[in-house]
């Protein structure tokens, strides 16, 4: 049995849209690029052809990857204590960052993008706060680093 990928409803839609785009737009552009490269003649020393073939492989690989996710996904369920799929406002309680508040959305590992504030449910911070509620003080234990504490100030949907 395959591993189930935990994703949000939003993440599911994103994957479905990306798959559609890859199949209808990117693959078609790649076919045209391959045809144009073939028309140039000798393929053995044709850089355009090599680039188009590499792009074709990348597109096919990404399509296969997304199709695997879409065959084996599990939507993150919303309930009162499970913060998966929700935004969480936290106050850092320890160290030089004490008093700073930050907001993160807890998502499945496939959707994680810390730069956009999307943290994985299996990251040290995500795992620590996943089943806690507003007002809870939670200890976070990073793999490499000192443990620290955060207070959950707010749980919300944007």
N, C-alpha and C positions, 0 to 999 in steps of 0.2 A: 504494500500500500504506500502511495506517495505521501510525502509531507504536505500538510495543509498550510497554505500561505495566508496569514492573517492580514486582511486589508480593510480599509474603510470603504463605505459606499462611494465616496469621492475618489478614492484610489482605484476602485473597480472601473468607474467611468473613465478615468484617465487612461487606464490600460486598454479599455475597449476602443477609445478614440485613437490612441497611438497605433493599435493594431490595424484599424481601418485605414489610417493615414499611410502606414507602411505598405499595405497591400494595394491601395488605390492610387496613391500619389508617388511615393518614393520608388516603389518597384517599377512603375511605369516610366518614371524619369530615368531609372537605371537601364531599362530595356532600350530606350532611345539612345542613351550614351553608348551602350554596347554596339548597337547597330551603326552608329556614326563611327565608332572606332574600327569596326570590322571593314567599313567602307574605305578606310585609309589604306588597306592592302595588307602587307606582311605583318602578321600578328606577333612574330617572334621578337621584334624589337619595337613594339608599339606601346609606349608608356600610357597613352589614353586607354587602351584596351586593358592593360594591367590594373589601372586605377578603377575602371568600371567593374572588372571582375572582383577586385577586393571589396568594393562597395556592395556588389551583389551578395557576396558572402556575409558581410556585416548585416545587411538587411534580412537575409534568410535566417541568420543566427538570432537576431532580435525577435523576429516573428515567432520562431520556435520557442524562445524563452517566454514570450508573452502568452502564447497558446498553452504552454505548460502551467503557467500561473493561473490562467483562466479555467483550466481543467481541474485545478486543485486548490481553489481558494475557499476561505471561510470569512464571511463578513464579521467584522468586529461588532459584537452586540453591545447595545447601550443599556446600562442599568445604573442604579444610584451609586454604587461603590466602585464600579469598574470605570476608570478614567480613560480607557482606550477610545480613541476617536474624538476625544475632547481636548479643549485647551485648558491648561492649568497655569494659574499665576502663582509663582513661588517667591518666597523671601528667603534669601540666603542668610543663615544665622551665624556662620563661623568664618574665621579667617579675615583676610584683607577685603573680601567682597561682602562682609556682613552688612546687612541692611539693604542690599541691592535686590530689586524685584525683577523677575524675568518671566516671560510667558512662553510656554511650549505646548505643542499639540502632540499627544501620545499616539503614535501610529505603529503599524506593523513594520518589521525590519525592511521590507521592500520599498516602503514609502519614505523612509527616514531621509531627511535633508536638514541637518542641523543649522545650516546657514539661513534657511527659511523658518527655523523654529520648530521643525518636525523631528521629534526624537523617537527612537525605537523603543518598543515595549520591552526589549531585552537589553537595552543599554543600562548601565548602572543607575542612572537617574530615573529613567522610565520604569524600570523594574521596581525601584524603591517606592515610587508614588502611585503605582497602578491601582491598588485597591484601598486607597486612603481617601479621606474626605476633608472638607474645608476645616481648617483649624488644627489638623494633625501636624505634628512635628515628626519628620521622617529622617532616618539616618541613611546617607548615601555612601556606598563603599566602592569607589572606583577601583579598577583592577590595578592600576599603577598610580598610587597617590594616597593622600590622607583622606580618611573619612570626614564627612561634613554633614551638617544638618540643614534641612529646609523646612519651612512652614508653608502649608498649602493655604493660600489666601482666597483663591477663587477657582471654581471649576465651571466652564462655560462653553458654549458653541458660538462660533463666529458666523 
